[in-house]
C-alpha cells in the first residue's frame, strides 16, 4: 500500500494545489463565461439589427412600389428617409448596400445624376457581392450615358467581367452607347450579341420587341452587314 497516498494525503495535495492555482482557475472560468455571454449578447444584437433592417427594407420596397404606381413627393420622401436610415443606422447589414441602389434610383428620378453617380461609386468601393456589383455597374453606365459621358459608360460595359445573366443587358447598353457615338456597325454587333445572350437565359422570352426593333432599324441602314453568323440557330 506504500505506493498509494492515503485519502488525507490526497486531500492535503488538493488544498495545496488550490492555494497555488485556485485564483487563476477562477479567473479563467470567469473569463470563459464572460466570453460566452459576450458572444451571445453580440449575436443577439446582430440578429436584432438584421431583423430591424429587414423590416425597414421591406417598407422601402413598398414605398418605392407605391411611388412608382402613384408618384407623389410624399412617397418619394418616405423612400428616401427609409434608405437613409438603412445606410446610417444599419451600415453593417447587407440592406445598407441595397439602400444605396434605391438612393441612386431616387436621385435619377429627381434628375440629380451627380448624386446617383456618387451613390453607385460609393457602393462599388465597398466591393459588394458579384450580383450587386453587376447591377451597380450597369446602373452607373446608364447614369453616365444620360450625362453624355459616352466613353466612360462604354468602358464599364466592355470591361466588366463575368456578367453572367446580365450579359445581354450589358451588350444592349453597349449598343445604345455606340449608336449615340454614331458607330452603327458596332451598335448592331452589340445588339446581336445581346439577342444571342438573352436566348441563352433560362425561361427566356422568344422575343425582346425593343431589342428587335433596334436590330431591324440598323440592319435597314447598313444592309451590307451580315448578321446571320451571330444569330443563334
C-alpha positions as CSV (number, residue, x, y, z in Angstrom):
1,X,0.0,0.0,0.0
2,X,3.0,2.3,0.3
3,X,2.7,3.2,-3.4
4,X,-0.7,4.8,-2.8
5,X,-1.5,8.0,-1.0
6,X,-4.0,8.0,1.8
7,X,-7.2,9.9,1.4
8,X,-5.8,12.5,3.9
9,X,-2.6,13.0,1.8
10,X,-4.7,13.4,-1.3
11,X,-6.8,16.0,0.4
12,X,-3.8,17.9,1.6
13,X,-2.4,17.8,-2.0
14,X,-5.7,19.2,-3.3
15,X,-5.6,22.0,-0.7
16,X,-2.1,22.9,-1.7
17,X,-2.9,23.0,-5.4
18,X,-6.0,25.1,-4.8
19,X,-3.9,27.6,-2.7
20,X,-1.4,27.9,-5.6
21,X,-3.8,27.7,-8.6
22,X,-7.3,28.3,-7.4
23,X,-7.5,32.0,-8.0
24,X,-6.1,31.8,-11.6
25,X,-8.6,29.0,-12.3
26,X,-11.5,31.0,-11.1
27,X,-10.3,33.9,-13.3
28,X,-10.1,31.6,-16.3
29,X,-13.6,30.3,-15.7
30,X,-14.9,33.8,-15.2
31,X,-13.3,34.9,-18.5
32,X,-14.7,31.9,-20.3
33,X,-18.2,32.6,-19.0
34,X,-17.8,36.3,-19.9
35,X,-16.7,35.4,-23.4
36,X,-19.7,33.1,-24.0
37,X,-22.1,35.6,-22.5
38,X,-20.5,38.4,-24.6
39,X,-20.7,36.3,-27.8
40,X,-24.3,35.5,-27.2
41,X,-25.1,39.2,-26.5
42,X,-23.3,40.3,-29.7
43,X,-25.1,37.6,-31.7
44,X,-28.4,38.7,-30.3
45,X,-27.7,42.3,-31.1
46,X,-26.6,41.4,-34.7
47,X,-29.8,39.3,-35.2
48,X,-31.9,42.2,-33.9
49,X,-30.1,44.6,-36.2
50,X,-30.7,42.3,-39.2
51,X,-34.4,41.8,-38.3
52,X,-34.9,45.6,-37.9
53,X,-33.1,46.3,-41.1
54,X,-35.2,43.7,-43.0
55,X,-38.4,45.3,-41.8
56,X,-37.2,48.8,-42.9
57,X,-36.1,47.4,-46.2
58,X,-39.5,45.9,-46.8
59,X,-41.1,49.2,-46.1
60,X,-38.6,50.8,-48.5
61,X,-39.6,48.4,-51.3
62,X,-43.3,49.1,-50.5
63,X,-42.8,52.8,-50.6
64,X,-40.9,52.6,-53.9
65,X,-43.7,50.5,-55.4
66,X,-46.3,52.9,-54.2
67,X,-44.3,55.9,-55.5
68,X,-44.0,54.1,-58.9
69,X,-47.7,53.4,-59.2
70,X,-48.9,56.7,-57.8
71,X,-46.0,59.2,-57.9
72,X,-46.0,61.8,-55.2
73,X,-43.5,63.9,-53.3
74,X,-44.6,62.3,-50.1
75,X,-43.9,58.8,-51.1
76,X,-40.6,59.7,-52.6
77,X,-39.7,61.5,-49.4
78,X,-40.7,58.4,-47.4
79,X,-38.5,56.2,-49.6
80,X,-35.5,58.5,-49.2
81,X,-35.9,58.6,-45.4
82,X,-36.0,54.8,-45.2
83,X,-33.0,54.4,-47.4
84,X,-31.1,57.0,-45.4
85,X,-32.0,55.1,-42.2
86,X,-30.6,51.8,-43.6
87,X,-27.4,53.4,-44.7
88,X,-26.8,55.3,-41.5
89,X,-28.2,53.1,-38.7
90,X,-27.7,49.6,-40.3
91,X,-24.5,50.0,-42.2
92,X,-23.2,46.6,-41.1
93,X,-26.1,44.8,-42.7
94,X,-26.4,43.9,-46.4
95,X,-29.5,46.0,-46.6
96,X,-27.4,49.2,-46.4
97,X,-25.9,48.3,-49.8
98,X,-29.3,47.7,-51.4
99,X,-30.4,51.1,-49.9
100,X,-27.6,52.7,-51.9
101,X,-29.2,51.4,-55.1
102,X,-32.5,52.9,-54.1
103,X,-30.9,56.2,-53.2
104,X,-29.3,56.3,-56.6
105,X,-32.7,55.5,-58.2
106,X,-34.4,58.3,-56.3
107,X,-31.6,60.7,-57.3
108,X,-32.1,59.8,-61.0
109,X,-35.9,60.4,-60.6
110,X,-35.1,63.9,-59.3
111,X,-32.6,64.4,-62.2
112,X,-29.7,64.6,-59.6
113,X,-27.4,62.5,-61.7
114,X,-24.3,63.5,-59.8
115,X,-25.8,62.2,-56.6
116,X,-26.8,59.0,-58.3
117,X,-23.2,58.5,-59.6
118,X,-21.8,59.2,-56.1
119,X,-24.1,56.6,-54.5
120,X,-23.2,53.9,-57.1
121,X,-19.5,54.6,-57.0
122,X,-19.6,54.5,-53.2
123,X,-21.4,51.2,-53.3
124,X,-18.8,49.7,-55.7
125,X,-16.0,50.9,-53.4
126,X,-17.4,48.6,-50.8
127,X,-16.8,45.6,-53.1
128,X,-20.2,44.0,-52.7
129,X,-21.1,40.6,-53.9
130,X,-20.9,39.7,-57.6
131,X,-24.6,40.3,-58.5
132,X,-24.8,43.6,-56.7
133,X,-21.5,44.7,-58.4
134,X,-23.0,43.9,-61.8
135,X,-26.2,45.8,-61.0
136,X,-24.3,48.8,-59.7
137,X,-22.0,48.9,-62.8
138,X,-25.0,48.6,-65.1
139,X,-26.8,51.4,-63.5
140,X,-23.7,53.5,-63.3
141,X,-23.1,53.1,-67.0
142,X,-26.7,54.3,-67.6
143,X,-26.2,57.3,-65.5
144,X,-23.0,58.2,-67.3
145,X,-24.8,57.7,-70.7
146,X,-27.6,60.0,-69.6
147,X,-24.9,62.6,-68.9
148,X,-23.5,62.1,-72.4
149,X,-20.3,60.7,-70.9
150,X,-20.2,58.0,-73.6
151,X,-16.6,56.8,-73.3
152,X,-16.8,56.3,-69.6
153,X,-20.1,54.4,-69.9
154,X,-18.7,52.3,-72.8
155,X,-15.6,51.4,-70.7
156,X,-17.9,50.0,-68.0
157,X,-19.9,47.9,-70.4
158,X,-16.7,46.5,-72.1
159,X,-14.5,45.9,-69.0
160,X,-17.0,44.5,-66.5
161,X,-16.0,40.8,-66.3
162,X,-18.2,37.7,-66.0
163,X,-21.5,39.4,-66.5
164,X,-23.5,36.1,-66.3
165,X,-27.2,36.5,-66.7
166,X,-26.7,40.3,-67.1
167,X,-24.6,39.8,-70.3
168,X,-27.5,40.7,-72.6
169,X,-28.2,43.9,-70.7
170,X,-24.5,45.0,-70.8
171,X,-24.4,44.2,-74.6
172,X,-27.7,46.0,-75.2
173,X,-26.5,49.1,-73.3
174,X,-23.2,49.0,-75.2
175,X,-25.2,49.1,-78.4
176,X,-27.1,52.1,-77.2
177,X,-23.8,53.9,-76.4
178,X,-22.2,53.0,-79.7
179,X,-25.4,54.2,-81.6
180,X,-25.1,57.6,-79.9
181,X,-21.4,57.7,-80.9
182,X,-22.5,57.1,-84.5
183,X,-20.9,53.7,-84.7
184,X,-23.8,51.9,-86.3
185,X,-21.9,48.8,-87.2
186,X,-20.6,48.4,-83.7
187,X,-24.0,49.1,-82.3
188,X,-25.6,46.4,-84.5
189,X,-22.9,43.9,-83.4
190,X,-23.6,44.7,-79.8
191,X,-27.4,44.3,-80.2
192,X,-26.9,41.0,-81.9
193,X,-24.7,39.9,-79.1
194,X,-27.4,40.9,-76.7
195,X,-30.0,38.9,-78.5
196,X,-27.8,35.8,-78.5
197,X,-27.1,36.2,-74.8
198,X,-30.7,36.7,-74.0
199,X,-31.7,33.5,-75.8
200,X,-29.3,31.5,-73.5
201,X,-31.2,32.6,-70.4
202,X,-33.4,30.1,-68.7
203,X,-37.1,30.7,-69.4
204,X,-36.1,33.5,-71.8
205,X,-38.9,35.0,-73.8
206,X,-38.9,34.2,-77.5
207,X,-38.5,37.9,-78.5
208,X,-37.4,41.1,-77.0
209,X,-39.5,43.6,-79.0
210,X,-37.5,46.7,-78.3
211,X,-34.2,44.9,-79.0
212,X,-35.6,43.5,-82.2
213,X,-36.7,47.0,-83.2
214,X,-33.2,48.3,-82.7
215,X,-31.7,45.5,-84.7
216,X,-34.0,45.9,-87.6
217,X,-33.5,49.7,-87.8
218,X,-29.8,49.3,-88.0
219,X,-29.9,46.4,-90.5
220,X,-32.0,48.6,-92.7
221,X,-29.4,51.4,-92.5
222,X,-26.4,49.1,-93.1
223,X,-27.6,46.2,-95.2
224,X,-24.1,45.1,-96.1
225,X,-23.5,43.8,-92.6
226,X,-24.1,40.0,-92.5
227,X,-25.7,39.4,-89.1
228,X,-26.7,35.8,-89.7
229,X,-23.4,34.4,-88.4
230,X,-24.0,35.8,-85.0
231,X,-27.6,34.6,-84.6
232,X,-28.3,31.6,-82.5
233,X,-29.6,28.7,-84.6
